[in-house]
Every structure is written in C-alpha cells, then in structure tokens.
Amino acid sequence: MKSKVGQGAIFTHLFITCINVIGVMKKYLFLLILFSCVSSAYAQSFGLKMGTSLDVLKKQMTLKDVGNYGYSTSSPPKGHPSFQRYWMAITPKHGLCRVCGFSKKISTNAYGTELKRKFEELEAALTSKDGTAEKDDFLKSGSIWDKQCDWMMGLLKNERTLTVYWASGNPVKFPDNIYFIQLVTRALTIEEGYVAVMYSFNNWNDCDEWIKAQANDAL
C-alpha cells in the first residue's frame, strides 16, 4: 500500500532541511571574506535580496511565521514553476540571510528515477548560469541499502546523498551577495520525495550564530 505523508509532516521536513547548515557548505565559510558585492539585477534567489527587512518583505508577499526566525511563502517576487513553497531566514539584526525553495512532492519508483530526473533538470539549469558544480553522489559505507532498487530507501534513511553545490568565485562570482548555492534531494517515503535549492547570502554565518544565541538565551 502506498504510504502517504501529511502536509504538516512535509513542511516540518522542509523546514529542517533548510534551517540546518547542509554539510558541504561548511567547507566554504572562509569564502565570506573574499567576495565583494556586485550590484546588478539578478533573478537568482527568487528575486530576494540579502538584508531585506521583514517589514519590507511583508509588503512584497504574504509570509507565515514558522518560528525560530523562519518564514514561509508560496509567492516570492520571482517564483519558479518547479517550486511550490519557499522558506526564508529573517532576523531583526540581519534581515534576510537565507532562502530555500522546495519542489512539489515527486512520486517516484524505488530506484528514484523521477526524483533524479527533476534533480538533473534543475542541476542543468543552475549549471548554465553558475558554472560547473561540486557533486556528492554516494552511499554511506556499510549501508545495507546498496542495490539500485534500494535507492529511495537509502535516501529516506539518510544513508544516501545526492547534492550539488556552488561557492561564489568557484568558478563564477555570484552577484547580489549570494555566496553559496546548494541543490539537494530528500525522501519523504520510499515512493515520494522532493528537490530543494538553497541560497545563502554573505550574512548567513553571522545570522546563523545570532539565531542560535537567541535560542540559547532560554537555557
């Protein structure tokens, strides 16, 4: 019988995907000090700009407060047809510092064929603008989900990774204070998954530390 995932559980899954610093990004934090701002119109990051305040963003779109300085919307200034929901990190001190877009649920087979197809489509679109990416496509050592028909199960168990990422200046220097872009695959069940894209701005590291500090104040 086909397993279903409720909308509340799905959004929780999406929120965790975006708020966490996805592993490979940590290798590029040193790039923050290397890149200056390039002021030009740019359609990436769904038409959103680093540092934009919550008040200004609320005038541009309907935002839902999902807690921990996270906000969601279905209507950013420049939405993309592949993405259904968007999440932003916005603090009073830093303004906008990260934005993520999440695809609709993708029904797929045990091999992940349809999910991989959407991932490759978006990877090609981003590569055409941002140059060749670094790619991680592997199964954790020792995983029992090592057959092709176990592809989705490995992804669901967080033992399989399929992601690509670009750091500003490697090879293309991004405008609008974007310094890191990542495209990831996630499984909701062995028959459903989604693709997410994350844009982190030059202020994300400070923003992330500030958010953690606010949470720790409650201890």
Secondary structure as GFF3:
##gff-version 3
##sequence-region A 1 219
A	DSSP	alpha_helix	7	19	.	.	.	ID=ss1
A	DSSP	three_ten_helix	23	33	.	.	.	ID=ss2
A	DSSP	three_ten_helix	44	47	.	.	.	ID=ss3
A	DSSP	alpha_helix	54	60	.	.	.	ID=ss4
A	DSSP	beta_strand	64	67	.	.	.	ID=ss5
A	DSSP	beta_strand	70	73	.	.	.	ID=ss6
A	DSSP	beta_strand	83	91	.	.	.	ID=ss7
A	DSSP	beta_strand	95	103	.	.	.	ID=ss8
A	DSSP	beta_strand	106	107	.	.	.	ID=ss9
A	DSSP	alpha_helix	113	130	.	.	.	ID=ss10
A	DSSP	beta_strand	134	139	.	.	.	ID=ss11
A	DSSP	three_ten_helix	148	150	.	.	.	ID=ss12
A	DSSP	alpha_helix	151	156	.	.	.	ID=ss13
A	DSSP	beta_strand	160	167	.	.	.	ID=ss14
A	DSSP	beta_strand	178	187	.	.	.	ID=ss15
A	DSSP	beta_strand	192	201	.	.	.	ID=ss16
A	DSSP	alpha_helix	204	216	.	.	.	ID=ss17
###
